Amino acid sequence: MTRRLIWTVLATALLMLVPSTAHAVDGGVRWLGSPVAASHADTQGCADVMFLAARGSLEDPPYGGMLTSWRDALAESTQAMPDRGTTTVREVFVDYPAIGPDTMLDAGLDNLFFSEELPAMPYSDSVVTGMDATRHALEDSAARCPDERWVLAGYSQGAQVITQLLSERGEQANGQLLVALLLGNPAHYPGQFITGFGDADRNAGGLTAALHYIRHESAAGRRAGGQDQATADGVRAILELSQGKAKPEAVLSAAQGAHLAIPEPLAGQVLSLCNAGDVVCDAGGLLRKVVLEEVSLDKLIDGSWDTHHSYGPDQFAQVLQRITAELRALVPPAPPEEGPVGPLDPRLILAGGILVVVLAGFAVSLVMLSRRPDRSAGTARPTA
């Protein structure tokens, strides 16, 4: 029993000199899932990042197929980061009708391009509804979660929603923006402040941007010579778009008037993907066919279906890597474990050594005491 006590005392002393070590932590970006509607984003707790996505025309909520593929790819590429902390992402989807762009033709081409007032259109109403919902989510985040960063994603009509909100809010109000991803954007136009990807010509312009350029030139003709001049200048604008010769100053003026102009300081954060032949974001050369009634807009859209759906993360790996890097950069180092880590303080080593000597002396004393004969009972005398 005594020896066991001695060894216990010595082992305790030695353990006091051994430092505890930190264990590896598996951190990364944690996507919280269960996206909420943008119009109800204020019911959701804050996070380090808000991922807000606006689906394309005629797609099903919450994100539609295209943006779901990007969300899943980003989640997979950011979830495992050994020896790092955790960054959280809450998910928000834009709740809006996402009506097809072909409904714009219900107003008739003359009214669409050459009328004094832009006619009411279901497509335009859908965009406004999407903007209202998105605006609510961004304003709520700015007020309630000012340290939150934003990853905004929009496909097709959803890209127009995001574009118009960025334009409307301006540089300062978009200070929480980490990155915006615009896929097949109908609000794309030459000279727009973006970081461009895809093989579309640099003079490519989307359906919405082209519409406003035509109407801008038509309005200038109306002021100069009435409705006949308005129609003539509108047709000229269509030909300019089809030949890649739209006037830069008029393009910019039209974009600013329609809230399509992204603030220049945000250009590096706005990633826009447009492929040649996608009538939604590269409409200029195709609108002439519509005006000359060679083909209907819905047939043009159907004909570019495959191209308009070629913006997946697999096709644009470099963009996926860029956004992944932005998210991973937000992940903090792993917090230190409790207990001493790394080299010990020399004073601690000295104190521990003294303690070991003292305890060792105590142990030796116990050993000596255990070996001394018991004199309390006396010794027997020899007999004669």
Secondary structure, 3 states (H helix, E strand, C coil): CHHHHHHHHHHHHHHCCCCCCCCCCEEEEEECCCCEEHHHHHHCCCCCEEEEEECCCCCCCCCHHHHHHHHHHHHHHHCCEECECEEEEEEEECCCCCCCHHHHHHHCHHHHHHCCCCCCCHHHHHHHHHHHHHHHHHHHHHHHCCCCEEEEEEECHHHHHHHHHHHHHHHHHCCCEEEEEEECCCCCCCCCCCEEECCCCCCCCCHHHHHHHHHHHHHHHHHHHHHHHHHHHHHHHHHHHHCCCCCHHHHHHHHHHCCCCCCHHHHHHEEEECCCCCCCCCCHHHHHHHHCCCCCHHHHHHHCHHHHCCCCCCCCHHHHHHHHHHHHCCCCECCCCCCCCCCCCHHHHHHHHHHHHHHHHHHHHHHHHHHCCCCCCCCCCCCC
